[in-house]
């Protein structure tokens, strides 16, 4: 299992299972789909049930393990992430398509997340409250949620799993993990790393296969909570199933993130932020800049400079030096982007620039910048690719109204040097992440992450010290001394 790329396998109760109940499938390199990265087994509902059973069996011993022992395993996982960063980054680029620089960045942040959550595990989460009864104290303690289902996407296949796995494990939960089918071998590599770090059998169980496997795990009444990152429709179905049995659900869903640029902005900074936010990682980020709202006279110059920047982006294989934008994750993903662009053109959007450096291949899509109006479908629906639209606003009020005119509320940014506008943005933009003079993308591991409206559920935020809130239950104890004898 230490081979590179790793051998595709489920991990159930500490055993690596290379045979799939529903056969096998290939993991493809989107830069060269005719060159498979490797194969992996496909599980079914029975595989998911076995994994949940293993997590249930391992729960008592893992929960009773001292917090320091759990923290040491996470610290060892961080060290192994550092040691294997080159292999992990290369595998990430091979399966997902992003550049090696982006993949290395993910590996680094994943290691830091393990370290951070290990440190949080060593800090007391207990609180003492005063009481009106003399001599009596009130004490709160946190206990693990139980068996947690983790369902992760393909666009950040190193970092998002660690966002969820690290606090879940640190808090004393056992896990059943269903990753996206586009990055299965990388998931095996992460699971192998955690086993090598000392994670006991059954604490982490990995199942590979289609979305129906995730559905079977979600429907299992032995699963106490589910944390999911993915599409809005799937997230809503998960919410309905889990909450029907009074389980806990954490959802991170889509986004249609606005970037407002005012005429007092540093234009060089704004152009770099808007283009990087829209096109970075091939636009395959929930926090990507989907709409750029140019206010007043800045519109024409901003559009011209953004077009010039998009035109020279270097598109190609993420392993090659100089590549800034890789392929989309699959041919199907490219088709979805192309169809959305066709609709935009039919509705009257103007393609200001279409990048000409993209090579031939079924997964490549040329970064494209549109000029249009807010009523375009592409300005309403999330398009998961290197496409963004610049719209004009005639006033500050109109700009803020356009920014909030969406079902989503994940991220938003504003470029201005006006402190009053900055304060207004912080209080009025309907988004969980608000960036000032910075791209809509990017976050820090020690700060809460999550959105509003249809971008997130109502459970606790991910990342930071708030990450433990979802994975624990709070108990309140009233402690009164007995009679002294």
C-alpha positions, 0 to 999 in steps of 0.5 A, a space after each residue: 500500500 506504500 506504492 505510488 500511485 497507491 493501490 485502490 482499496 476500501 479500508 474497513 476495520 483496518 483491512 484493505 479491501 481491493 475487490 469491489 462488490 460492484 466491480 472496478 473502475 479507472 481513475 483518469 488523468 484529466 490532462 491525458 484521459 487516455 493515461 489512467 492513473 490507476 484502478 479502484 474497487 467499487 463498493 455497494 450498500 453492503 460495503 457502506 454497511 460494513 464500514 459503519 459497523 466497523 466504526 460502531 465497534 471501534 467507537 468505545 475504545 477510541 472515545 476512551 483514549 486520552 485526548 493526548 494520545 489522539 493528538 499525538 496521532 494527528 501530529 504524526 499525520 502532519 509529519 507524514 504529510 510533510 514527508 510525503 508532500 511531493 507524492 501527494 501533490 503529484 497524485 493530486 495533480 494527476 487525478 484532479 488536474 490542478 497545477 503542482 503549485 496548487 497541489 503543494 499548497 493543499 498538502 501544506 495546509 492539510 499538514 497545518 490543519 492536522 497540527 492545529 486540530 491536534 493543538 485544539 484537542 489539548 486545550 480544555 473545552 470545559 467551562 465553569 459557571 456560577 450557581 445561586 446555590 451555595 457550594 454548587 458549581 455548574 460544569 460543561 463538558 464535550 463528548 464525541 458525537 459518535 459515528 460520523 459520515 464524511 462525504 467530500 468533493 473532488 475539487 480540494 481532494 487533500 484539504 477538504 477531507 482533512 478539514 473534516 477528518 482532523 476535528 472529527 478524530 480529535 474529538 473522539 469520533 469514528 468515521 466512515 468516509 465516502 470521497 468523490 469518485 474523481 479522486 479515489 486514489 488520493 483518498 486512499 493515500 490519505 487513509 494510508 497516511 493516517 493508518 501509518 500515523 497510528 490510527 487504530 483499526 476501525 476508527 477511519 473507514 474508507 469506501 469508494 464508489 458512486 454516490 449511492 454508496 454515500 446515500 446508503 451511509 447517510 440512511 444508516 441509523 447508526 450514523 450520528 451525523 454527516 458532514 458534506 461538501 458538494 452540490 445544493 440538491 444533494 446536500 438538501 437530500 442528505 439534510 432531509 434524511 439525517 434530520 428525519 432521525 434527529 441526526 446532525 448535518 453539516 453542509 457546505 454547498 455552492 456559491 455565486 460569489 460577487 466581487 465589487 470594484 469601486 472607482 477608488 480601488 487600487 486597480 492593479 490589485 483589483 484586476 489580480 484579485 478578480 482574475 485570480 479569484 475567477 480563474 484560479 484552480 480552473 474556476 473549480 472552487 465554491 468561493 470562485 469569483 463568478 460576478 465582477 460588479 464594476 461601479 460607475 466609471 471604473 467599468 471600462 478600464 477594469 474590463 479592459 485590464 481583466 481581459 488582457 490578464 485572462 488572455 495571457 493565462 497559460 493553460 496546460 498540464 498541471 505538471 508542466 512548468 509555467 502552467 497557471 490553469 489546468 484542465 477541468 476534472 473530467 470531460 463531463 465537467 467541461 461539457 457542463 461549462 460549455 453548455 452554460 457558456 452557450 446559454 450565456 451567448 444565446 441570452 446576449 452575453 458578450 465574450 470579451 476575451 477567450 483565452 487561446 492557450 488551452 491545448 486540445 483535449 476533452 477536459 480543457 476549457 479556455 478561460 473566458 470573460 464575459 460582459 453582461 447584465 445581471 439577469 443572465 443565467 450565468 449570473 444566477 447559476 453556478 458554473 464550475 469552470 474558468 468563466 466569469 462575467 463583469 456587470 455594471 452598477 451605477 451606484 454604491 447602493 445598486 452594487 450592494 443590491 446586485 451582490 446580494 441578489 443571489 440564492 447563495 452566500 458563501 463569499 464576497 469581496 470588495 475593492 475600495 479604500 473607503 472605510 465607510 464602504 468597507 464597514 458597510 460591506 462587513 455588515 451588509 454583504 450576505 456572505 459567510 466570508 467577506 474579503 476586502 481588497 482581496 480575492 473571494 477565494 482563500 481562507 485561514 485554517 484557524 478562522 471559521 469557514 462557512 456561508 449563508 443562505 443556500 451555501 451552507 446549512 445551519 450547523 457549526 462552521 468548519 475550520 478554526 476552534 469552531 470546528 469541534 462544535 459540530 463533532 461534539 455534544 455539550 453536557 451540563 453538570 450541576 455538582 453539589 458537594 455531599 454532606 461531610 461526615 
